[in-house]
């Protein structure tokens, strides 16, 4: 027997329509590629998204077509989220930090029908235009008078072009002829709304195809007090890029709650972001640890403080405990540790105290807050051994972390790689995250490693992340990475690789002594290697595959 | 093209399963009808809900069957929510304050298969047992040794019984033989989960049949920071009864976020509730204004304060501004005004400040907080004239309030009363709330009256609620109601009906003078009537139909 409640599909168009109706004059502020500041309201955003939907329809774009973007965080990118998704097409955000060959591969795999790009990325368009036959429309996110002239290159390295000039429209010219009157269509909420490829460090990238339903449920979950805790009292600046798992859902969460949004555009250095924080009275932000290090360095060097910023969510990779402590103790800013994946829309866990923790000693609270945290309702998780058996939630036992929920991937786009799920006795599928983690009795999860990075020494596991976090707490260390290197007796032993801070001096022995009393003796790295730079991937994560290659022939001291 | 995300139905069993897995030892504390305090955890609650599901199945209860409850807020009622709903049956909460004849009518209309009741309500069972042929199981919510012996009455007024002893089981005996091992079944999320009848002041009660989907979406929405703002940091005491629109969804919201829950059982007087607040360190509560008046009186008379209570949500009827002010100024407790209906699951709007209001003068903030508030994403609303045309959102223009959303009723149970919706040009159905309201430019709604209560004087509307709120701010007034009475020239004019506080003295002239400068001159009531009591309905609302009957022959002074 069905309930007798209104039956309306969960579509992302309802979010922008809600914001336009009920928070009509709340602002969206964007720093543009041109360098100036652009301001308008949710009402304006909805109107222009509708204009875009009309323009796309007039250009022959149909429901289900993929529309690629190479763009920073900004209001036109926001309009693409809603205009493309709202009309039933799929917004395919591409990470511009990937190599052009990879980008071309992704565009072809997705069979994108159009590509919208910021002027910063004209060189990418030049490089891939000849290789992407499915793209029918190249649209530059700029005013009509800024439309770039780009010739396709077939030999970029040597600067040779085919001489074929690409037909490029400006975004403003593309939407200008079209009406802002448009009724967002109603359709199956399980239809696709967005596509994002994982920046896998091995093999080809894999696409995750989000549905309207999964995106909306994730949006509700992401705003909860124990998650992002965003409200109409907030002014949100997403530093995390809109090309990186939908900026962790903030372009949906913001209008859902009617928060003011501030988009930083291409300028993500500490100074530029800090200035926007202050000018626009930002209360909440989110980004990867490296961004926060940059901001802290700028603020510290200039003896500044944060006058409105209250909370930040840090994710993408583990945030060093020292960064959390600096924000809290020096600046009164709460850093919330978060964990997720492209395959999870992306939020899985966030780390906040609960009622039962409020009377714990501060050190215990801080220790807890270094974990990746507690699931939001909607996500379930467990740790299992290699045979798939459940492991205890004791905060100690390491296992492979599996997740499940309505905003978790079921299979990759075009079912690439077959069925990735592991099934339990009840036939429920669980997604293997590739992370190794512990879960404690209160449900707090802590990543101890990527399953392919964990060091297996004499049958026991050593967490490279723990060793790295301890190393970066040393005042002379700018960056640190730990990898396993072959060892005749123990199979693998840890090697600490360090980038020193400019002008800082520290020796191998001093660094190893720094671990004293903080870890089990047998975890101590066998050696330290000093390097100029540690290779990072397109989303700012340490490329351990590359590091292992670099140190392939390295021999540990005996 | 469908997205490729995990496809799992939104079922309420996933809420209690989430709480049991991820907040396993968080407590549910209940004051029982027996007077003692019962404590257990979400893990226990899930286990016993599963036992109940097994017991119901063994008793022949099938998916879709309606299971009635006559019960206070307590852990066994919670188990009924999850055990009944989780197995696919429908928990039908009945308001025990209704007349037994109405209760029998509702049970028969719903064709309930079983009835679970607190011992307090044994007299109701006695009165209705003979009249409810669909009930196959009568279960008393008590231990086996407390099972009451009840004979059916066919002439309750005169204490005559049929002599037929009703077969009553105790809840504990009912579930004891059954295993706590049970896999919550997966089924269509649009299936019904709960049923609640409106306590309509005219005509027969009408049933609202909630679905799993509507209940879950409402639960997400209700926890948002701008709504109930509940989190795992909270200890929630729902004073609002679980027989009254699912205690505003708190039995779902609590386990969704992992908050500690405290159920007050039958003792809702100021002293009893206050003592639970203090003993259990309650941070958040919710209830109708009359409950809060009782608590304030007790706390004031005994010169107490609230040591942990931070926030309350007040709804059901408009909360007098003076109550909001007393909580804020004397006790540091935030009172959040809320508005909803049985037909809306029930939450529609809540009243909190937004980013743009934070720098307003305090008086303007307070004025704003007296409104019913802003919709949660998921609910849309508008005001229309009698012809259905949209009225402006200017904070002044009154109109009929219509709502729409995935947790709003589509039609009443068994389609009673035909299609209640009003359709717009796009064919979207809107539910007419029966309220008259204004909406301001920021989307804040304020109820000015029930459409049947509003006073139409010389073609203009006068809000009875405004007049009542002003009257109860007078120190001598305990309760106030305003109704329209016939007037030869103006059609209708307002009559103020007042219950004085014990020992308080006030005259007609003093009360009318109290309105000076606070309202338009033509709004001033034409007369004041002092009464001993104002008739209240089963949910504590003023019965204006009754008042109009009482004052049918009343003639205004000329």
Interface residues (C-beta under 8 A of the other chain):
Chain A: X1 X2 X3 X4 X5 X6 X7 X8 X10 X15 X18 X21 X22 X23 X24 X25 X26 X63 X64 X90 X183 X188 X190 X191 X192 X193 X208 X209 X210 X211 X212 X213 X214 X217 X220 X221 X223 X224 X225 X226 X229 X230 X231 X232 X233 X234 X235 X256 X257 X258 X259 X260 X283 X345 X352 X353 X354 X355 X356 X358 X374 X375 X377 X380 X404 X405 X406 X407 X408 X409 X410 X411 X412 X413 X415 X426 X429 X431 X441 X442 X443
Chain B: X1 X2 X3 X4 X5 X6 X7 X8 X10 X15 X18 X21 X22 X23 X24 X25 X26 X63 X64 X90 X183 X188 X190 X191 X192 X193 X208 X209 X210 X211 X212 X213 X214 X217 X220 X221 X223 X224 X225 X226 X229 X230 X231 X232 X233 X234 X235 X256 X257 X258 X259 X260 X283 X345 X352 X353 X354 X355 X356 X358 X374 X375 X377 X380 X404 X405 X406 X407 X408 X409 X410 X411 X412 X413 X415 X426 X429 X431 X441 X442 X443
